[in-house]
Amino acid sequence: MAGRGRALDNVFVECLWRTVKYDDVYLQPDEDGGHLQEGLQRNFGFYNHARPHQRLNSRVPAVVHFGAN
């Protein structure tokens, strides 16, 4: 994702991190790196396996990626 002409890649990454920050990091400030890592793992699990995405017609990314119903 690095290099010239990769602005479109950056849009998706920035959108993901904005969601993570506003849904988890800012709401639950962690005391240390261990708690932060646990929170990010929990958040990414929810984001990929439970949270419906508008851009995916209210489906979760894991369902779209793996082709499950």
Steps between C-alpha positions, in 0.01 A plus 500: 500500500795733500619707212369746249154465356365308798254763626204268449658236725549763768130593495396150612766478770413843638130408507577181692718677759245780543238237583732322745593825674144626541344162588764380745817697569343838583212348698718270710841657560741226602754519776774310320592332174373159609148628555517689172601185311216300657253776413619517139477121460148505639403794279640347180324172575171685537571719196571202274259237635199676655467862386287552185658737248294740293735468202447123507118520494479448877711183491806434711845488334568138600181386326589692186862381499440134577173473304288372788131586529 
